[in-house]
Amino acid sequence: MSHPDAVVDCAVYLAGRREPGRPHYADAYARSRRTRDAFVWLGLHEPGPAVMAAVGRTFGLDDLTVEQTLADGHRPTVRRDGDVTLLVLRTAGYVEHAELTDTSEVIDTGDVMVLLGDRFVITVRHGAAGALTSVRAGIEHRPAVLAEGPWAVAYAVCSRMVDLYLEVSGHVERDLERVEETVFARDRSADIQHIYQLKREVVEFKRAVLPLQAPLRSLLDQRPDNPPRGLRRWFADVDSRLTRAVDRVAAYDDLLNSILQSRLAQLAVDQNNDMRKIAAWAAIAATQTGIAGIYGMNFATMPELGWRYGYPAVLGLMALTAVTLHRLFRRSGWL
């Protein structure tokens, strides 16, 4: 479903500074083409087919690119179609929750596509996470960087996404600590379904973070269609922070695997203890059944069958056997 007002913001930037007003994107693009060192930044949120088709006609986008911007769930990538570069990033946001359950949503993901041309940059965002309002406000306070052109916007978006990854990873680490505490607590109250749910959320986070490494590093190559030289050190800084985020997510995934294996081992031990208790009580019951079964045959020559105290003696023997076996099993740790 498209946003009722798909155009979030539109502005013309000249020599690193925003021109007054919020013009229609067609007028803004026409103006940027007439003015040297100017470009237009159009921000869209979940545009519908009609809006995106009109944007495509205005900026000269091909049909495949327009079609891809209408769907979410794309893998992070960078692709060049003629004079237009498509950069896809995954967004991430932490969902606050009082406690972890087997249905808790921990990480909300979406995506943002950055279309870069000679005099324009178009950002298309899907999902609630990763709003770019703060990105625009932040880069507008850095005119020296913004003067580098459309690629400055791409840098700002990449930087914001990586900052979100690091922020989310900090929250996930606290969730992991709580799960680890419950797994290794004396009462062992951790539900394995909760661990599986957190594992699913971390895997989703991992799919958003790890695939961005290759596209981002490809932008550091010295190619004519890559970011200008003045921005490469900024992209290198983003790549460095992304590496930290990747290391954290990989470590969390490994830690969750260890926690999961530990919990499974605990369950196996608990089941083994239960089976030993069942076997011990079954053995105690079997002795009583055996004695009762033998004396229940009523053979004429059975010992003590005609004795006056035979019945209470057999009951005493059964009780003595049960008590003896119970103490032996308790001493061995089976009960």
BELWOUR-V975358 format. One record per pair of residues at least 4 apart in sequence whose ideal C-beta (glycine too) atoms are under 6 Angstrom apart, sorted by the first residue. I is the first residue (numbers start at 1). J is the second residue. If there is no record, write none. Layout:
# BELWOUR-V975358
i:I j:J
i:I j:J
This chain:
# BELWOUR-V975358
i:2 j:6
i:2 j:46
i:2 j:47
i:2 j:48
i:3 j:45
i:3 j:46
i:6 j:44
i:6 j:47
i:6 j:51
i:8 j:43
i:8 j:45
i:9 j:43
i:10 j:22
i:10 j:25
i:10 j:28
i:10 j:42
i:11 j:18
i:11 j:41
i:12 j:19
i:12 j:28
i:12 j:31
i:12 j:32
i:12 j:38
i:12 j:40
i:13 j:18
i:13 j:39
i:14 j:19
i:14 j:38
i:15 j:37
i:15 j:147
i:16 j:143
i:16 j:146
i:16 j:147
i:17 j:143
i:18 j:140
i:23 j:27
i:23 j:28
i:25 j:42
i:26 j:58
i:28 j:40
i:29 j:40
i:29 j:58
i:29 j:120
i:32 j:38
i:32 j:39
i:32 j:40
i:32 j:119
i:33 j:119
i:39 j:119
i:39 j:120
i:39 j:149
i:39 j:150
i:40 j:120
i:41 j:121
i:41 j:153
i:42 j:122
i:43 j:123
i:43 j:132
i:44 j:124
i:45 j:125
i:46 j:126
i:47 j:51
i:47 j:52
i:49 j:53
i:52 j:66
i:52 j:69
i:52 j:70
i:56 j:61
i:56 j:66
i:59 j:120
i:61 j:65
i:61 j:66
i:62 j:81
i:69 j:113
i:69 j:124
i:72 j:111
i:72 j:126
i:74 j:88
i:74 j:111
i:75 j:211
i:76 j:88
i:76 j:89
i:76 j:90
i:76 j:211
i:76 j:212
i:76 j:215
i:77 j:88
i:77 j:215
i:78 j:87
i:78 j:215
i:78 j:218
i:79 j:86
i:80 j:85
i:80 j:225
i:84 j:117
i:85 j:116
i:86 j:115
i:87 j:114
i:87 j:154
i:88 j:113
i:89 j:112
i:89 j:161
i:90 j:109
i:90 j:111
i:90 j:208
i:91 j:110
i:91 j:112
i:91 j:127
i:91 j:129
i:91 j:130
i:92 j:107
i:92 j:109
i:92 j:129
i:92 j:164
i:92 j:165
i:92 j:168
i:92 j:208
i:93 j:108
i:93 j:129
i:94 j:168
i:94 j:171
i:95 j:105
i:95 j:106
i:95 j:108
i:97 j:104
i:100 j:104
i:100 j:194
i:102 j:193
i:102 j:194
i:102 j:197
i:104 j:197
i:106 j:201
i:107 j:201
i:107 j:204
i:107 j:205
i:108 j:129
i:109 j:204
i:109 j:208
i:110 j:126
i:110 j:127
i:110 j:129
i:110 j:130
i:111 j:126
i:112 j:125
i:112 j:130
i:113 j:124
i:114 j:123
i:114 j:154
i:114 j:157
i:115 j:122
i:116 j:121
i:116 j:150
i:116 j:154
i:121 j:150
i:121 j:153
i:123 j:132
i:134 j:138
i:135 j:156
i:135 j:157
i:135 j:160
i:139 j:146
i:139 j:156
i:142 j:146
i:143 j:147
i:145 j:152
i:146 j:152
i:148 j:152
i:148 j:228
i:148 j:230
i:148 j:231
i:151 j:227
i:151 j:231
i:155 j:231
i:155 j:234
i:155 j:235
i:158 j:238
i:159 j:238
i:162 j:238
i:162 j:241
i:162 j:242
i:165 j:209
i:165 j:245
i:166 j:245
i:169 j:245
i:169 j:248
i:172 j:252
i:180 j:259
i:182 j:189
i:182 j:190
i:183 j:190
i:183 j:259
i:183 j:263
i:188 j:266
i:192 j:263
i:195 j:260
i:199 j:256
i:202 j:252
i:202 j:253
i:202 j:256
i:206 j:210
i:206 j:249
i:206 j:253
i:209 j:245
i:209 j:246
i:209 j:249
i:210 j:246
i:212 j:216
i:216 j:239
i:219 j:226
i:219 j:227
i:219 j:235
i:220 j:235
i:221 j:226
i:227 j:231
i:227 j:232
i:227 j:235
i:276 j:334
i:277 j:335
i:280 j:329
i:280 j:334
i:280 j:335
i:284 j:322
i:284 j:325
i:287 j:321
i:288 j:318
i:289 j:293
i:291 j:318
i:292 j:296
i:295 j:314
i:304 j:310
i:309 j:313
i:329 j:334
i:329 j:335
i:330 j:335
